[in-house]
Amino acid sequence: PYYVDLNQNLFLQASLHSSDTNLLVFVDTCVASPDPTNFRTQTYELIRSGCVKDPTYSSYYSPYSTTARFAFNAFSFINRYPSVYLQCELVVCRYNDYSSRCYQGCVSRLKRNAGS
């Protein structure tokens, strides 16, 4: 566990360890939950499909393409839960492959027309 005070900035870093230097790491989705085994019912989204959902979420520059850095303010779930668990999905792409998911940024799904 990592202990922080409420509203304290929490800095995170995810690194890919590979001999291939032409890779890029992209933070696609990060969801918080008071239950480490359930990230579906009572959750809080920090970022979803590359779209920032929490106003305190920030991504930070990294000199390495294989490292993603980000931060957000620590919070609690209605003061009823002593811990908050984080689950993140990261995408690994080829560096400079501008058609890859890593270079698309925020992707919001378009709703289909339900008409005839």
C-alpha positions, 0 to 999 in steps of 0.5 A: 500500500501507498499512503497519501493524504486526501487531495495530495498529488499522487504521481505514477509511472509505468515503464515497459522493459524491452530490448526493442527501443522503438516502442511507445507506452500510452495510458488508455484507461485508469479506473479506481475502485474501493474493491480490489476485485471489482472494477465494474460497479462502484468505480471512478474513472480518471481516464477512459479511452484516452479521454481525461475524466478527472479534472486533477488528472495530468500526464507528464513528459517522459524522456523515454517513449517506453515510460508513461507518467501521470498524476492525480489528486488522492481521493476517497470513496464517500469516507466509507472505504479506507483504501482506493485501488487503481486499475490501468490499461496501457497500450504499447505501439510502434514509435512513430506509427501515427495510425496506431492507438497511441497516437489517436489520443482521446477516442469517444465512441460515436453512437449509431443511428437507430433509424430505419 
